């Protein structure tokens, strides 16, 4: 139900693809359906997804009947297959993009430190004035003051906030398994939106 968040993410997706084409690209997905109800539900949901993307949509969703779907993605389980919904999304190299951002920042005069975990925020009169960080190689601690501090610690963002602040991040578990390309020998990805134990699965070509 966070439609504004989805819209902003879709627009940012296009920005990343435009700015870093070597690290981000459009990727087609197939969504197999085994009932008329799922077919209608997924197509309606993806129609709304495209509307939220607006002029930054990567491509229109579509529909393949079962016979064509089996030619397009022969690894799909054939029993009861109604067809596949196709749609476009983005894929990017997250580690590569992080390194590219760091290199761009250093070219603009920033100082990038590795092995330098932030220990705590420096506070003055109720406002953040900087950070205390530790040199993980020597063990020495240092203070860095700044008029603006961006807490981009991801899942650990709350560990650096004031103990009195409400938690802002809820952890969710995910697992990645890398297998041989023969498991899914296609240039497109696949999403399985619901498994018997309530998970969502993605099958993605990678490098």
ABEGO torsion letter per residue (X at the ends): XBAAAAAAAAAAAAAAAAABAAABBBBBBBBBBABAAAAAAAAAAAAAAAAAAEAABAEBBBBBBAAAAAAABAABBABGBAEBBBBBBBBBBAAAAAAAAAAAAAAAGBBBBBGBBBABBBBBGGBBAEBBBBBAAAGBBBBBBBABBBBAAEAAAAAABBAABBBABBBBBBBBBBBBAAABBBABBBBBABBAAGBBBBBBBBX
